[in-house]
């Protein structure tokens, strides 16, 4: 488990990178090349973890931070393809399907890596340590290889050019672009209000994701149970991500997100009363049922209220807001835990994020936000 300090450091390290990435991507004529750059930087840093042994923790920390920054920056560009490749009526479904397919890929690789680590001799691996290092290699290769179809088959979106002739000019123009984007958010008030709601309830989601295993450990669950629960979330999340995409098509993305937040609120209450391994599995199932859908629909709803030709800039802000879930949520949990002297009591504090986020979301006028984009 990552402690609060490491979560804060990692989150802050990614904020500037993702902010700058969004501005550069919308002002570069080679968006796919920028995505490839970050993907392969991240893949290369992950490969470097293969060579960690003994006391080389400082190198490991540096590579870990680099890989996380590259991942966060690449996701900004990746998300920005959504409004340019999917028609407005298809964005909820496309976003949800993308999340579901991500669950499939991530779940399969995670299952293989867990099998390596738990039974290395079965795969001809000397010990669990070597299996862990080889897992980093498999992740790096998986990341690099499965990026290739996107680079080869997805068309380069139209972008806004500004004639920057050098890297320094590009960076200066991008910084100015960030200020313009922040200013222009006032023109897209509903999108900005959604961002505010998102950062609040994303804090709660991020806290549950990051602290679930440590909470289970504190309650006496063994490593096998925790690993099983993690795999459960990956594979149960697949059909529910598709389900939320279909649900959004019937009742709207905003209403579907409300349903997800209501389930998350129930999860925090159930977490307070959790005592057995069976209870933990039930909670894992509940989390899996809403985790992918809530995040995928937040992404597609935001995409419907921003200008598609500047999607990378706006998704840069979207990613920044999302990453505050790696800072504020765990910090609030830590404060509540120390104040009450119990993680069981502190889990109830997470409920506040879901309720407050839902309240702000209620004020988002989706139709007005979408009309603001069409009438710009």
N, C-alpha and C positions, 0 to 999 in steps of 0.2 A: 504494500500500500504506500502511496505517496503521502507525505505529511503536508500540512498546510503551507509551510514555507516553500517547499519545492513546487507545489501547485501554483503559488503566486509568482515565483520566479519564472516558471515555464510559461505561464499565461502572459506575463508582461513582455517576455522576450518575443512572443509571437504577435503582439498587437501591432507594433510598428511595421513588421515585415508584411503583414496582411493588409494593413492600410496602404502602404506604398505599392504593394502588388496590384491592388484594384485600380489605382490611378495610372500606373504604368501600362497595365493590360489594355485599358480602354484608349490609350494614346499610342499604342504600338501597333504596327501593321502585321505583327507576327504573334498573335495571341497563343497559338498552339506551340510555337517555339518557346515562349515564356513558360507555358505549362510543362513542357518537356524538360526545360532547365531545372525547375524546382523538383519535378518528379525524380530526375536522375541524381540530383544533389542529395535528396532524401534517401534514395536507394543506395547511393554510395556510402553515405554516413552509416546506414544500417549494416551494410557489409562490414564496415570497420569494427562494429561491435563483435564480430566473429573472433577478432584477435585479442579480445580482452582476457587477461589472466592475472592472477595474483593481486597486486595492489594498484593496478592501473585504473583506479576509479576516476581520476581526474580526466583522463582521456575518454572514458566511458560517458562521463557527464557532458563533456563537450560535444561528443558525437550524438548523444541523446537529444541535446538542445538543438543542434543543427538539423537533425532529422525532423524534429517537431516543428521547427520554423519552416522548413521546406514543405512539410506536409500541409501546414496551415495555409501557406502562401499558394500552394498548388490547388487547394480546395476552393480558394477564392475564384481563381480563373475557371476551374471546373464548374462551379455553381453558376457562373455568369453565362455559360452556354445555354442554360435552360430557357430563358425567355427568347433566345434567338433560334433555337432548334425545335421548340414545341409551340404549337398554336395555343392561344389563350385558353381555349376550352379543354385542352389536353394536358396542361401543365401539372395539375394535381395528380393525374394518373401517371404521367411520365416520372415525376419526382418520386412518387411512392414506389413505382416499379424499380427505379434506380436504387432506392434504399433497400428494397427486398433482394435485389440481385447482389448488392453489397453484402448483405447478411449471408447469402449463400456462399460467396467467395471467401469472406472472412471466417465464416463458421467452419468450412471444410479445412482451410489451412490451420485454424486454431485446433481443430480436433486432431489433425495429423501431428502438430507440434506437441500437444499434450500427450499423445501416445508415445512419441519419442522420449519425452522427459520421464514419464511414469514407467516405461519399460524399454530402456535403451538397448538392452541386449537382443530384444526381438528384432531390431532393425540393424543389428551389427554395429551399434554405437557403444563406445567403451563405458561411458557413465553419463549421469544426468547433466553434469556440467558441460560436457561436450555436446550433448543433445540440445541444451539451451543455446549454445553458441551457434550450432547448425540451424536452429530455428530462426535466428536473426538472418542468416544467409537465405533461408527459404523465403522469408518475408521480403527481403530486398529483391530477389529474383522475381517473385510474384508481382511486386509493385512495378518493376521495370517492364516485364513481359506483357502484363495485361493493360499497360498504358499504350502499347503499340497500336492496337486496333483503333483507338480514338484518334491517334495522330495520323493514321493512314486513311481512315474512312469518313471521319467527321469533317465537314467543310469549314473552312476558316470563316468566322463571322465577320460581318462588316464592322469596322471600328472607326473611331473619330481620330483623324490624323491632325497633327499640329506642327509638323515640320521640324522637330528637334533633330539636330544634325550630329549630336554627340551624346555620350552617356551622361556627361555633366548637365547638358541642356535638357536631356530627358528627365533627369532627377529633379532639376529646378522646376520644369514645367509640371511634373507630377505633383510636387509639393503645392504649387499653386492650384492644381486641379483638385487636390484634397480640400483646400479651403473653399473652392467653388462648390464642390459637392456638398460640403457641410452647409454652405449658404443656401444651396438649391433644395436642401431637404425641407426648407420652410415652404417651398412650392408644392411639395408632396407631403402634406401634413399627415395624411392617413398612413402613409408608409412609415413616417417617423414615429407615429403613435404605435404602430405595430412593432417597431423596433423596441420601443420602451416596454411594451407588454412582453415581448420576446425575451429581453434581457432579464426580466423579473422571473418569468416561469422557467427560463433556461437555467437560471441559478439553481432552482430546485431539481431539475432533471440532471444537471451536471453533478450535483451533490450526491444524489442517489447512485448514479453510475460509478463515481469515483470512490465512494466510501462504503459501498454495499459489502464488499468482501471483509473489510476491517470490522464492520459492525457484526457480521456473521461470526468472525473469529472471536470477538469479544464475548459473544453469546455461547461460545464453546463448540462451534461447528468445526469439523476437521477439514483438511485441505481437499480431500476427495469430494466432499459435499459442495465445497465452494466452486471447484472446477466444474462439477456437473451442472451447477446452477448457471455458471457463465455460458457453457455450451447450450443449455436450455434456452437462454435468452437469445442466442444467435439463431437457432433453428426455429423456435416458436415465433420469433419476430418476422419470419419470411411471409407466412400467409396473412398475418395481421397487417403488415405493410401494404400488401395488395388490397386487403379489406378496407383500409382507411382511404386508399385511393378511390375505390368504388363508392365508399360512403360519402366522400367529398363531392362526387359527381351527383349524388342524390340530394344531399342536405346542405352542401357548401363547405368549403374548407374551414371557415371560421367556426361553424357549429361543430364540426368534427373535432377541432382542436379543443373546444369546450368539453367535449366528452372525454378526451384524453386527459385533460387537467382534472376532471372530476375523479377519474380512475386513479391518477397520481395522488390526489388528496386521500382517497381510501387506502392507498398503499402506505402512506405515512402513519395513518391510524392503525392499520394492521401491523405495521412494523413495531409499533409500541408494544403490542400484545404478543408478538412473536416469541415462541419459546422452543419449539422443536425443529428438527431438520425438515420435517414435512411442511411446517409453516414457512420455512425459508424457500422451499421449492414453489409453494403457492405464490409467494411474493414475487419470485423470479418470473413466474408465468405471467403475473399481472403486469410487471414491468415490460416484459417482452411484447405484450399485447398493445402497448401504447408508445413505446419508446421510438420506434422507427416512424410510425405514422405521424406523431406530433411534430417531429423534426422535419420530415419530408413536406408536410403540408404548410408548416411555417415558411419553409423555403419557397414553395410555389405561390403561396399567398403574397409574400413580399415581392416576388417576381412579377406578379400581375399589376403592381402599383408603382413600378419604376420604369423609366425609359430604357428600352432594351439596348439602344446603342451605347448606353453608359452603364450597362449592367455590372461590369467588373468593379467600377468605382463604388456603386451602391452595395454590391455584395461584399466589398472590402469592409464597409461599415457593419454590414450584417454579421460578418465573421468576428469583428472586434466585439460587438455586443454579445455574441455567443460565447466568446472566450472569457467574458467576465464571470460566466458560470464556473470557471476554474479558479476563481479568486473569491468572489463574494460569498457564494454558497458554502464552500468548505470552511471559510473563515467564520461565517455565522454559526455553522454547526459546531465548530471548535469552541467558540465563545459560550454557546448554550451548554455544551458538554461540561466545560469547566465550571460554569455557574451552577449547574444543577448537580454536577458530580456523577452524571450518568449519560451514556450515549443513548440509552433507551428513552430518556426524557428529551434529549436533544433532537431525536428524529422527528418529534412533533413540531419543532421549529421550522422544518422544511416545508410544512403545510402552508406557512405564511406566503411563501413564494408563489405557490400555485393559485391560492385564493387572490392575492394581490394582482398577479399576472392576468387572471381571468377578468378581474374588475376593469383593468385598463383595456384589455382586449374588447370588452363590451362596448367601449366608446369608439372603436375603429369602424368607420363607415366604408365598407369594402367597395360599394358601388361608386361612391364619391372619389375614392382613391383611384379606381380604374378609369373613371371619366377624366380625372386630372391628367393622366398619362395620354389618353386619346386626344384630349383637347389642348395639349401643350403647343 
